[in-house]
Every structure is written in structure tokens, then in C-alpha cells.
Amino acid sequence: MFQKSEQLYQRAKKCIPGGVNSPARAFKAVDGNPLFIERAQGSRIYDVDGHEYIDYVGSWGPLILGHCHPEVIDSLQETLKNGTSYGASTKKEIDLAELICEALPSVEKVRLTSSGTEASMSALRLARAFTKRPMILKFEGCYHGHGDSFLVKAGSGVATLGLPDSPGVPSELAQLTLTSSFNQLSQVEQLFSQHQGKIAAVIVEPVVGNMGCVPPKPGFLKGLRKLTEENESLLIFDEVMTGFRIAYGGAQSRFGITPDLTVLGKIIGGGLPVGAYGGRHKIMDQLAPNGPVYQAGTLSGNPLAVTAGIATLKILKRTGTYEKLENLTSQLEKGFIKIANETNIPVFINHIGSMFTLFFTPRDLNKSPDLSDQGMGLPVFNWDSAKQSDLSRFSEFFWQMLNRGIYLAPSQYESGFLSTAHTSMDIQNTIDSAEVIFKNWAH
């Protein structure tokens, strides 16, 4: 069925480590070999063997308008006529920066980078310089890119590969990274008490996407804001996934929290390589050339990436965009829960905006189908609860859905994403495919 993909994979392994340029693509978490994709359009992707899939990965989140949106493509083609990169400033960098600052009131100035990882690393350096403190606090299962300081109890691909702490990260540096459990404020309070005057910043995915989709409990983000203010530390929101996805103003606007620094990526490049970090004038003006904190990049603000980003953000501002995304994701969630409850199979689903994850967690003995609006499985609210998931059951579900033309992230610990290109019929086809699988399991 995947003959050409398999041939390409064997070829790739000879010249690329593991045959992939990102471990998240390796399909190791579902006990298989990766697919090779040839093209995409709208809500669909097509592999080299000619199979068509409804895509719920969306290049891991940025393609909120779907693949090859005509307005984005037209903008790119127009820009491409003038060149691909200059290593010099362009007007479009300002245009994108102004759109970001307008959307996120916490961001008075923004610096563009080439990736979310680069933006996270740079924001961390800036926070340490601004506060003159060495330590950071992150949350177990949150992934902020592959910078050394972040590869401590990270989620997503790191967890998938069984590498909770990557070799090559000096122990001395790892000791400067404190970790706490997401959604448990008491642990954060304890760490601030133990390390008074040493914590430069708390960095958090306001909605986690790298242990699957895990929203914050009521009061958690507000509590982080209060604790960081009381301890004169910075609060950094990693909105690489949530920025412009769960609301035009990101998680900070949805939850009404003002972080000191915000990290962005994915959507602000319309699917092209880009990242950004921004915050108050006083903090951002510490960056060179204004201040002493150095960060640079030849491809930062690349003309093609900012062009795609500008087109994407302008389309997202249109009335009804986020209502459509919310309604489609709710339709998918309700469909999954209905068939799971009817077949008496324990699952738990988290959903916010156009992000979702179906977790195959053990049965919650306190729930009954008629009371279960998120499934009969144990709830997922942090890394420990996510790790209760039945990975073999997820793997079986993944392959059976794939064989029915539904492309989900190849890991239990990843969020799914919808786009404006998805239709109600796409959602119903997805639910119908899942129903066949669940009923077969029930029998």
C-alpha cells in the first residue's frame, strides 16, 4: 500500500539520520515507517503512492487556512518575482510586525526569527539578561524547541523517542532549568520559595500542544501571572501553536492574561519558516543594536515568509473565521465522544479552538456514558495524566484511520489541528471512519 514511501524511506536512511529531518515525522510512536507526501490542497494531502487523506496535522499547526490557500499563493508568487532573500531590511517586515503588535497588546516590539526554537532560545536569553538571574522554570511535557535549556522533561517527540533528557545537554545547564507539573500551581509556589531571587522567567505553553492538547485549568495562568509579578520574574507565553489559532490575539487574549514576553511561530509565516518573540519596549530594547543582548539571523524576516504571514493574518481577521473553526472542532469532538460512549470504549478528548486530542486513557470509574461529555477515560490535565494513555491502542487507531483516508499526527502526544479548508463533510467522514473502528473493537 505504501510501496513508494517505503522505497524513499530506505533511500533516505542512507543519507539522513533515521531517514527523517525531524523525529516527529519518523512514525516510531506508531510502530511504522514514515509516509512521504507529494502535494497538498485545501484540507487534503496526497502521498507518493497516490493516496488521499483528510489532514489533521496541517504541518503541525501553521496551515490554519488549509494547504495552498489561493490568496497566500498569489502573494507568494508576486513576491517571488522580486527575489527570495536579500539579507537586508524590507517594508514587509514592518507590515508583519505591525500586524502582530496590533493583535497582541502585550507585544509593543517584536523581533522576527527563522523558527520557533530560535525565538524561544532568544526570549530566554533576553529574560536572563533583563532580570540578571540564571534559572528558568518550565513545565513537564511542554516543548519549546530543541534548545539545550528546554530539553528537560520535554514532551512531544522527545517523549515519543524515550529521551526525557537529551544527551549532549550539559548537566550544569540542565540544573538551571526547574520543572513543575502543568496545571498544578502549588508546585510553582514551592519552587519560587526554594529558589528566591534566582528564577528569571517562567515559560509555558498556555494551552499545551506537545503532550497532546491540554488546556489550562481555571485560575492556573492567572496564578502564574501573580507569582511571577510577586517574585519579579518574567512570564513567557510560548504561543507558537496557540498564537492566532485559538483566537486572533492568541491564548493571552482568550484567557485575559498579559505575559511579559510572547514567542510566536508557525502561523505568522503562513506555513513558511518563521518565528518571533516580543514584549514591552523596556525588555525588547535590551536587544542589539539598541542594547547588549545579541541575536541575529540572515533569514530573519525572510521576504517569502513574511509575505505568507501577512496574507494569512489578514484573512484570519475576517468575520466568522474563528467561529467556523470552533464549530467544526466541536462537531468532531461530539462525534468522537458519541461513538466512544455508545461502544463503551474509554477515551478522553481535550479541545479548545481548533486544537484537539483524542486520548486513549483508562476508564474513569466515576463516569457513566450519560454523564460523559469528554469521554469515559481518565481526564488529561498534565504530563503524568497524559502518560496513562494506551499507546498501542492509539497506534492501532492511527493506522486504521490512515487506511480510511484520515491523516492524524503519528503520536498520541501531539495535538490535532483543523483549518478553514475543512468542511462539515470532512468532519462527518472522519467520525464515520472512527465509528467503524470503535464498533469493530466493541465486538
N, C-alpha and C positions, 0 to 999 in steps of 0.2 A: 504493500500500500504506500510505503514511503521510500521506495527504491532510490530515487534520485537524491532525496535528502540524506539517506544513509551513505550513498557514494560520496557526496560532498563532505559529509562528516569525516569519513575515513581519510579523505584527501586533506581536510583541514587539520586533522590531528598531527600530520607530518610537519606542519609549518607554524601552527598556532597552539600555544599551550592548552591542552584539553580540548582543542578543536573549536574553542569559542573565545571571543574577545571580552566577554563579561560572564562570570559564573552563573548569573541569574538566568542565562539562556541555555544552560547545559542540560536541563531536564533530569538532573541527578535526583532531585527530590521526588520525581515520579517514576524512577527506575527505568528511564529510557534514554534515547538519543535525541538531540535537538532537530526540530524542523528547520528547513531553510526556506525563507519567504522570498517570493519573486516580485510581487506587486501588491498594491492595496488600493481600495477605492471606497469612500463612504464608510460604512460600518463593516466592511469586508476586507479580509486579507486572503491571499492565494499563495499556496506553497509551490515549490518547483515541480511537484508531481501533479499539479493541476487541481488540487483540492481547494474548495472554497469554504471559508469559516466566518461566522459572526464573531467579531473581535471584541473581547472584553479586557484586553491588555492596553491597547492604544499607545504603544511604545512606552509603556509603564507610566501612563498618565497625561502626557502633554497634548495628545491629539483630541482635545475636548470638542473640536468641530468635526471629528472624523478624519479619514485619510483623504488627501488631495482636495481639500475644500477649494472650489474654483476661485474665490476671491484671494485666498492666500497664494495659490499657484500663480495667478495673474500678476500679483505684486512681486513675487519672486522672479518671474520671467522678465519683468520690466527692469528690476534692479540688476539682474544678471548681465544685461546688455552693457552695463557700465563697469563691470569688473566684479571680482569675488572678495578681494581683500586689499586694503591699502596700507595697513599699519599706521594709519593717521585718523584724525577725528572726522566724523561725518555729522550732518544735520540729523540724520535718522537716530543716532544715539541719543540726542537730546529729546527727540519726539517720544521715544520709548520711555526714557527716564521720566519725562513729564507725565505720561500716562500712568506710570507706576506710582509716582508721588501723589497724583490726584486720587488714585484708587485707595491708597493706604496712607491715611493721615499720620500714622506713626513714622512714616518714611519721609523725612524732609530732604534728604540727599541719598542718592543711590549710586553704587559702583557696579558696573557690569563686568562679568567674568565669562569664562567659556563653559563652565559646568557648575552644577550644584555642589559637588565636592569641593571645588576650588572656592566657591562662595562661603561654604561652611568653615573651611580652614582659615580663610581670611577674616571672617567675622570673629572667630575665636582668638586669633592673634590680636585683632583690634580690641576686643574686650579685655584681654590680659594687659595690653598696653594702657588702656584707658583707666582701668581700676588699679593697676600696678599690683596685681595678685596673680598667683600661679595656677590655681586649681579651677577645674570646671566640674559641673555636675550634669550628668546625662541620665537617661532612663533605660533600664534593661529592655532590650527588644527594639529600641529606636535606632535607626540607621541614619547617619548624617554624612554619608560618603565614606571613602576609604582613607581619610587622613589618619595618621597614627593615633592621635588623641581620641579618635572616635571608635576605634576597633577594640572596644572593651565592652563585652556583653551587648554586642550589636545584634540586630535581628536579621530578617530577610535572608539574603544569600549566605551570609556568614553562618547563620543558624542552620540553614539547609545543608551546608557542607560540613557541619560539625566542627567549626573553627570559632569557638566563642572568643578567643583571643588570638589574633593572627601572629604567627612567628614573624620576627623582624621588627616588632614594636618593642623598643627598649623598656625594660621593667621600670626604669627611673621615670620615664614619661607616663607610663600607664598608672603609676602611683599618684599622678596629678589629676587623674580622672576619677571622680567619685560616681558611683552608680546608685540609683534608687529605683524602686518599683513604680511604674506608671500608675497613676490614679490613687496613690497612697501618700497623702500629704504629710502624715506623721513621720515617715522616714526622712523626708526632705528637712523637716524641722530638726530632727535629730542630727543630721549631717551638718547643718548650719551651726548647731550648738557645739558639735565636736571640732569644727574647723573654723572657728570665729576669725573673721578678718582675712581669710585665705581664699575664699571662693570668688573668682572673677565673674562667673556667669553660670546661669542655668540654661541649658539648651534643650528644647523639647519640640517634638512634632505635636502640635496642638491637637490634631487627630492623627493617630499613628497609622502609617500605611505599610510599615515594614515588619509587622508581626501579623499581617492581615489588618483589615480596617478596624481600629479600636478608638471610638470616640472618648473624650474626657467625661468623667463623672461631673455632675453639677457641683460647682464650687472649686474644682481642682485647679483650673487655670487661674481663677481669681486668687486662690490661696498662694500659688506660685508668685503671682504679681506682688502680693502683700509681703511675702517672705523676702523676696529679692530687694524690694524697696527698704524694708526694715534693716537689712544687712548690707545695704549699699552695693549690691551685686547687680549685674545686668541680666535681664530676661531676654533670651534669644528664641524667637519662634522660627523653627525650620518649616517654612511653608512651600518647600519645593513641590510637594504633592498637593497641598490644600490651597495654595495661593491661586486665585482666580478659578478655582474648581468648585469648592463647596459654597462659595459666594464670590461676587466680583471683587470685594475687598478682602477675600481670604477668611481664614478662621478667626482672625482678630476682629473683623467686623461682625461676623456671625455670633461670636461669643462676647463681644464688647470688651475686649482686653487690649491694652496698649503695650506692646513689647518695646524694649529699648532698641533691639536690632531685629531685622527680619531677613531671612535667607529665602531666595526665590530661585526657580529654575523651570525646566520643562515647558510649561505653557507660555511663558513670556518669550519663547523663541519659536512658538508655533510648531514645535517638533524638531527644530534645528538646535545645534549645540549652543547653549547659553546658560548663564546663571547670573545672580545678582545678590547683593546684600546692601541694606540701607537702614537708616535710623535718623536720630536727631543730628542737627548741624554740629553740635558740640562734640559728639562722638565721631562722626564721619570726617570732620575736618582734621582729625589726627592722622588721616591717610596722606601719604606723599601724593602730589608735591606740596600740599599745604602743611603737612605735619611729618613726624618722624617714622610712622608705621609704613613699611614698604610692602607693596603688592603691585604686580604689573602683569600684562599679558598681551602679546601681539594680536591675538584673535579676539580679545575682549571687545564686545560691541561690533562684532563682525557684521558687515552690511547685509548679508543674506539673512542671518539670524534675527537681527533687529527688524528687518522688513517683515518677516513672517510673524514676529511677535506683535508688531504694530497692527497688522491686519487682523490677527486673532483677537487682540484685546478690543479693537473697535467693534468687531462682530459680537463679542460677548456682552458688550454694553447694551445691546438692543433689547427692547422689552420682551419678556417672556422666555428668555433663554434658560434661566435657572429654574423657572417653574416647570418647563418641559423636562429638564434633566431630572429634577426631583420626582416628577410624576412617573417617568419611565423606570427609575430605580425603585420606587415604591411598588410599582406593578411587578417587577422582578422579585423583590423581597417577598411580597404577599403570595406570589405564585409558588416560590420555593417552600415557604412555610406551610402552605395549604397541603401540598403533596407529601411533605415530610410528616406532618401530623396525621394525615389520612392513612399513610403506610406505617405509622408508628415507629419511624426511624428518627433517632435523636440527632438533631443538628442545632446550631445556634447561628443566627445571622446578625451581623452588625451592618448598619447602613447609615450614611449621612451624606446629604447632597447626592452626588453621582459616584460616590465610592461605596463599595460593599465587599463583604467576605462571608462565604458560607463555611462555617467551621463544623467539622465532624467531631464534636466533643461528646463525652459520655453522658448518659441520661441523667437529667436532674430529677431526682426522686420527689421533689417538692412540686413538680409541674404536672399538669394534665393537658391533653391536647386542646380542650376547650378554653384553657386559660393561657395558652402559649402563643404570643404574637411574635416571638423571635425564635421559636423552635423549642423542642423539649430537651435540648442538650444543655450542659452546664454553661453559664454565661462566660464570655471572654472580655476581660477588662484590663488585663496586663499580660506580661510575658509568661508568667507561671501558668495562668489560666489558658493561654493560647497553646502552651506545650502539652496540654491534656488531649489535644486533637489526635484522632486516629489517622495517622499519615498514610497507612496502607489503604484505608477506605477512601481517602481523598485521591490517592493515586489512581485507584480503580475508577472513581468518578471522573477524574480528569480525562483518562484515555477513552472512556465510553462516550463522554461528551464530545471529545475531539473527533471520534469516529462518526458522530452525528452532525459534524459541521459547526461545533461550538468551541471557540478558542479561549480558554481560561488561562490565567497565569499558572505556569508549571510548578507551583509550590503552594502549600497550604498557608504559608506565612506571607502572602502577598495580597494586596488589595486588588479588586476588580474595578474597572472604570467604564462608565458609559459616555457616549458622545451625543451631540445633537444630531448626528447622522443616523443613530439608532432609531428604529421605528417601533411602534406598538406590536407590529407583526414579528419583528426580530425578537422582542421580549417573549411573545407567546410561543414562538418556535423554540426558544431556549427552555421555557417552562415545560413544554410538551416533551422535549428530549429528556429533561431531568425526570419527568413523570414516568417514562418508560423504564428508566434505570431504577428508580426507587421501587416501582411495583415489582420488578424482577427480583430485587433484593428481598422484598417482603414475602415473596413466595418461595 
